[in-house]
Amino acid sequence: METLHTLTELLQNSGCEYQIYDLGRRIQPIENTLFEKVEKGLQAYPYPVQRQAQLAIAYWNESQQPWIWFLKFNLDERGLLKQADVGQFIKFVLEAMGSRLSSEMTDEQQQKLANNPYTFKPNEDKMAVFHSHIRAKLNLETSQYYEHAQHYFTGDLGWNNWQTVGLQGITDIAARLSSQQNHIAVRKALPSLPNEPLYALLGALEHTQLPEKLAQRLCDQAKAQIESNQPDLFLLSALVRALSGAQTESVTDIYQAILNSSRLSHQEVLIGIAGRSWHWLTDPKTAELFLLRLAETGNQALFNQLFADLVMLPELRVVMLPLLHSNPSPQLAQALIKLQDHAKAGQ
């Protein structure tokens, strides 16, 4: 048998179809050709978080029932996968189940494969979102909670009767916004939802490409918080995160209005932007303003953590690094000096 050096080779050798998903930031697919380049060290991992690649690999045969691995790999200082770690995981797979992946595993094989440092279990919210997305992709049946959640979002059950609505049903709706006019029901429901189902819905929408009208409704709600004398900053943070999959130009105005205000740039809001909506920071002036607001929180540990995290993103590396050598405001300059002192101390 030929030696397998990459997960791509292993999956292709199995004869299965497969899809790679990032789990660390937004749950989103990574093109197979891009992941192949990442594995060969030709490209940095596109969505690192805490200097890790956190991903799901789903593969399936003609039965369409997917097998899933949740994997976590450390990255080097350039954001590249450490090929030795990938090789070690492949060794675990081959020892547990051989080179043919498209067969049912025994309990003993599953236990053997699970006993390695690279597999992990995402939190329940992410698991629910991921399973909804992969089932929607493969056109598999929804969970048993889907129809009840649909019924709730029409308002027929009464908005306060949310206790029986399952999270999996909400994530199913978010993963199938284009089906059965779900996006219309969600859009109409938004202003009426109590906090509990509202936050659950916004959390599910963080990982979804939003239709224009639904994105606009979320923008309207964010704008209402921005213009309020007593804004709910935790709700604003949740709305910012939910808008990460929006394409509408109104989103730019929302982020700009937040960053233009020290009052609105609460650290929870800034964490939401960094974690889910980092692509809005590709403009150097916006990135500098974001870092200034982050410095103004006075939380140097958070500043260090988010800067280190953002600079690992390939699309932001060329934006963030020059700021270390620019002439920003005194407060940002001070935070950057402390950041560099912290980095030197850790060497």
N, C-alpha and C positions, 0 to 999 in steps of 0.2 A: 504493500500500500504506500502511495506517495505521502511524503510528509506534508502536513497541513500547517501553514504558518499564520493564517488569519481566520477570523470568524466568517468572513465572506467566503473563503474557500471551503470551509466546513459546511456552511449553509448551501452553497451551490452544489457541493458534492452530494448532499442529501437528496437532491431532486425536488426539494420543497420550494414553494414560494415563501417569501419572507419580507418583513418590514421592520426597520429600526425606528424607534421613537426616543426622543430626548425626554427625560423625566425631571431633570434638575431645575429647569426654569418653566417654560410653558410645555405642556405635553404636546409635542408636535413631531411629525415624521421627519426623518433624515433620509434624503435620497440614497438609494443603495450605492450609486456611483460615487457620491460624496463620501459615504462611510468607508468605501474601499480605499479611497485616497487617504483618509484619516488613518486607517489601519496600516497603510504602507509608509506612514510618516511624511507624506507629501503635503499634508494640510493639517492645520491645528483643528482640534475638536471644536465644532461651531458654537456650542452652548454650554461652556463650563460653568460650574458653580462650586465655590469653595475648593477650587483647583482639582475638581473631579469631573469625570464623565459619568453621569448617572443615566442609564438608558434601559430600555426594554427591547428585547428582540422577540418578535412574534413570528412563528413559521408554521406553515400548514400544508397539507396535501389536498387531494381532491375532496376529502370529506369536509373541508373548510373549518374544522374545529381546531383552533390554533393551540400550539404549545408555546409557552411564554417563559423567558428568562428575564429576571430583573438583575442588572449588573452594575457594578460601581468600580471604576478604575481611576487611580491617581494619574494626574498629568504632570509632565515636567514643566520647567519654568517657561517654555515656549508654547505651552498648551498642547503638546503632542502626547498621544497615547504611548505608554511604555510597552514596547512590543514584547518584552520578556513577561510582563503580567498577562497579556493576551495569550501568549504561548502557554503559560502555566495553566490558564483557565481551559484552553483547548485540551491540554493533557488530562485535566480532571474529567472533561466531557468524554473523551475517548476511553478512559479507564472505566467510567460509569456505564456507558451505553454504546460504545463502538462508534464507527464512523457513519452509520446510517441513523439519521435522527428521526425518520418518519415511522417510528414504531412505538407502541405503548410501553411505558416504563413500569417496571415493578416497583413496589414500595421500597425495596432494598436499593434499587438503582437510583430512585429519587432521593433517598436519604444520603447515598454516597455522593451524588452530584451536589446536593445542598450543602455538604460539609466542606466548603471552601471559602476563602476570604473575599471572593469577588461577588457573590450573590447577596442581595439584601431585600428587605421587604419594605416597600413604600408605605407611607401612612394611609389610613383608610380612605381619606378624601381623594388622594391621587389614584389609589387602586380603583375606586368607583369611576372616576373620570376616564382612566385608561381603558377599563373593561368596556365602558360605553362606546368609546371611540373605536376600539378594535372590532367590536361586534357590529357597529354601524358600517365600518369599512368592508367587512366580509358579508354584510347583509344577513347577519344572523338574528335570531329572535331577540327582542328586548327583554329586560328583566320583568319579573312579575309586578313590579311597582310602577311601570311606565304608564299604563292606562289610568291608574288612580291619580298619578301626578298630572297627567293631561287634564283630567276632570277638574282637579283643584285649580289649575291655572286658567280655566274658563271662568272661574268665580262661582260656579254653580254650587259648590260645597260650602261656600261662605269663607271669607278670607281668614277668619280666626280658627278655622278647623284644619290647621296645618299639621297637627301632631301625628296624623296617620300617613303623612306623605313621606315616602322613603327617599333618602339621599340618592340611591341608585336610580330611582325614577326621574329625579331632577337632572342627574347627569345624562341619562338617556335622552331627555328632551334637548339638553344643550348640545349633545352630539348629533342630533337629528333636527336641527332648526329648519332645514329645508323640506322636511317631511310633514305632511298632514297639517300644514300651516302653523307649525309649532311656534315659529318666530313671531307670528301675528299675535297668538295667544299670550306669549311671554311679554311682548311689547305693551299690550293693553293691560296686562296684570301688574306691571312694575310699580305704578304709583300707588297701588292698593295693598301691596304685600306687607305683612308684619315683618319685624326684624329677622326672625329666625329663618323663614323660607327665603327672604330677600338675600341674606348673606350666603345661604346655601346656593342659591341660583347664581349670584355674582361670582362665587368661587368656581362654579362649574363653567361659567362663560369665559373665565380667564384663559381657557385652553381651546377656544373656539374662534374661527373666523366669523365675524359678525356681519349680518346683512346691514345694508346702509340705514334703513329706517330704525332698526333696533339700536344700532350704534348711536344714532342721533338722539333717541330717547334717553339713553344712558348719559350722553353729553348734556342733555337738558337737566337731568337730575344732578349731575356734577356741577353744572353752572349754578343751580339753585343753592347748592352748598357754598360755592365760592362767593356768591353775592349775599349770603346770609350774615346777619350780625353775630350769630352764634353757630357757626358751622359745626357739623358733626364730622370731625377729622377722621374718625375710624370708618365712617361710611364713605367719605371722600376717598380714603385709601382703597377701599373695596371697589369703588367705581373706577378708579384709576387702573387697578389691576384688571378689572373686567373689560376695560377698553383696549387692552393690549392687542386684541385681534381685530381692531377696527381700522378701516382704511379711510374713513371720512376725514376731510380737512378740519372739521370742527374739533377733532381731538387735539390737534396742534395748539389751538387756541386755549383749550383746557389746561394743557401742560404749561403753556406760557403764563397763563394767569396764576397758576399755583406757584411757579418758580419766581414770579415777579413779586410775590408776597411772602415776607418772613412769617407772618401769622399762619398762612396755609401750609407752609413747608415744614410740617410736623415730621418727625423722624419716621413715623409709620407710613406716611404718604411717600416720603423719599425712598423708603425700603420697597414700597410697592412699585415705584418707577424703576428702580434698579433691578428688581427681581423679575418683573414681567414686561416692562415697556422700555427696556434699555435701548431699543432701536431708535427711540426719539432723541437719544443723546449723541447721535452721530454728527450733529452740527456743533462745532467747537465752542461757539458762544453759549449755546444751551448747556453743553457739558460743563463749562466753567461756572455758569450760574447755578447749576445743580450742585456742584462741589462747594460753592460759596454757601448755599443754604445748608448743606450738610455740615460745613464748618461752624455755622451759626448755632447749630443745635448744642454745641459745646461737648458733644459726645465723641471724643477723639478715637476711642476704640471702634465705634461704629464707622467713623470716617475711614480709618485704616482698613477695616474689613471690606467696606463697599468699594473703596478705591482698588484694593487688591483684586477684588472679584471682577470689577468692570474692566480693568486693564487686561484681564485674561481673555476677554471676548475679542475674537479676531477683528471684528468691525469697529471696536472701540479702542483698540490698542494704539492705533496711530492718532487717535483723538486725545486720549488721556495722557500718554507719556510726554508730549510736548508741553503740557501744562506744568510739569515739574520744573521747566526751565523758562517759563514765561514770567511776566511781571503782573501777577493778579493782585487783587485787593489785599491789604495788610492782613485781614483775618484769614483769608484763604491761604496766603503765603505762609502764615504761622502754622496752619494745620498741615500744609505740605512739608514744612521743615520737620515738624514732629513725626509725620509719617516716615520721612527718610531716616530720621534718627532711630525710629522704632525698627525699621528694616535693617539698619546697620547693627543694632544691638542684637538682632536675631541671627546674624550671620555667624 
